Amino acid sequence: MPRQIGILKIQGTLDDITFYESEDGHMVKTKSAIAADRIANDPAFQRTRENGEEFGKAGRSGRLIRSSLRALLQNASDSKLPSRLLQALMLVIQADLTSTRGQRNVIDGEAELLTGFDFNINGKLKTSMYADYTGIIDRVTGKLTVNVPAFVPLNMIAAPVGATHFKLVSAGVEIDFENETYVVDTKETAIVPWDRTPTAVINMVNQVTAASTHPLFLALGIAYYQEVNGVQYELKSGIFNALAFIKISG
């Protein structure tokens, strides 16, 4: 996409050229010369319509995932999360080997491809937390569990400058992509000092519907705090907080 590099930053449309501001700076683009009704009906644009259908499904699926994790994402996401998640979901949809083009979807795709997806590019889980952990999904009981053996925080947590404490958070999510509904359960530890004192063994059990037939997602995250006069304040509004999918059962 072309950028505006002149001194004057223009916004608006002039003839067929649109000037606008985005997160990537001041940009410019031209209007499409192809009429919308032609794209919708002309056989020559069949591939375009199919791609559009799947792009729309990825967009709706991404919004559903973000909505289900909204309570945690308010302090553990980056400005480009929607576009990054959309791109990841397109790969999931394209991995659907049973549906026809245009009808491929997340349910018949490989939702497991989202394993390891970080919701905050500024705070990745693997570079924030080096302690061992395991994720377990039990479809029969609907329990999504995070197990973390005892560890020494100062050795195993790469806390940002200014942090004195942290806590771990988890979320178990059951998503019905067809009806655009979800069930979510979140858990968190107490706020723990970032020092050389070993933690206790941590087990966070998130409960969703037992024997569900929908995709299940287990997320693990970390949030940082700074203690001032005995009061815990979230560090820099959560800009370095991490959250990622660690286990998925599609």
ZIJOVEN-V649198 format. One record per helix or strand of 2 or more residues. SS is the DSSP state (~ for helix, > for strand). FROM is the first residue (numbers start at 1). TO is the last residue. If there is no record, write none. Layout:
BEGIN
{{SS;FROM;TO} {SS;FROM;TO}}
END
This chain:
BEGIN
{{>;12;14} {>;17;22} {>;25;30} {~;36;41} {~;43;68} {~;70;73} {~;81;94} {~;111;114} {~;125;127} {>;134;138} {>;143;148} {~;153;156} {>;165;176} {>;181;188} {>;192;193} {>;202;207} {>;215;228} {>;231;234} {~;235;238} {>;242;249}}
END
